[in-house]
Amino acid sequence: MPINLKYQHVKRFVHDSIYLLVRNSAKVVQWVNTTLIDCMKWQELEEIKHPQIKLTSEVEVYWPDWSNGVELPNYTNSEEIKILCVDAEKEYKNV
């Protein structure tokens, strides 16, 4: 899926987290939630290979601000991402 990353920014790498600034693009979030999830789950190096302990990864979107985290199931498509964020924002405003 070709996407425009011109206005997207990697903000921080902290321990086992990556913080990205994505400006209103569910398609970019979908790309992150597919491509980077696969990259972060990869463990084919001998040093990190283990038959029982598997690396996992998840994406959280903070919408409408940092006080409201929305956890996305891996591989969620852009339309589902929009619905999850809208629902979370409604819930956030009702609290």
N, C-alpha and C positions, 0 to 999 in steps of 0.2 A: 504494500500500500504506500504510494508516494505521498509524503507529507512535507509541509514547509516548516522547517525548524528555525527559520530566520529569527523569529521573535521569542523563541523558547530558550531558557537559560538553565544550565546546571548551576545551582547556587552553593551547595555544600555536599561534601562527602564526610559523614561522621560515623566512625566505627563501622557498623554494618548497614548504614542507611545512606540513601541518596536523596537530596532535596532538590527538586526542580521547580522552576517558576514557569507555569504554562498559562498563557493568557487566553482564556475562554475558547479552548479547542478540545472538544471531546475526542476528535480523531487523533490528536497527539497523545492524549491520555490513553486511548485504546492502544496506540503503538507502544507506549511505555509498558502498559499492562500485558502486552503480548511479548514484545521483543526483549525488554529488559528482564521480565520475569524469567524467560527461558535462559538468558545469560546468567542471572543470579542463581538459578537452580543447578546450573551445570557443575558437575564435579567429577570430571574424567581424569584429572591429575591424580597420580598415585598418592600424593600427600594428603589429598582431601577425599579420596574414595573410601566409602565404607558401605558394606552390604546392608546394614540396618539403620544407620543414621543418615538421613537424606537432608540436603539443604532445601529450604523452602523460602519463599518470598511472597510478599503481598504489597499491594499499592493502596495508599490512603490518599484521598483528595480532601483538602480542607476548604470547605465551601459553606457559607460565603466568606468565612475568615478562619484564622488559625484555631479558634475555639471550638470548631465544629468539624470533627474528622468523619469522613465517610469511607468505610472500608469497602474496597471493590473485590468481588470474586475474581480470581485469575481468568484472563481471556474474555472479560466482559466487552461487548461491542459498544460503539459510541452512542447508540440510541439508548441502551440500557444504562450507560454511565450518566447520561442526561437525566433519565428518570430517577435514578438513585440520588443524584445531587439535588434535584428539585424536591423530592420527598424528604430528604434530610434537612433541607433549608426550611420547609414548612414545619417540620417537627421542631427544629431549632427555634423558630420564631414563636412557637406555641409554649415553649418552656418558660 
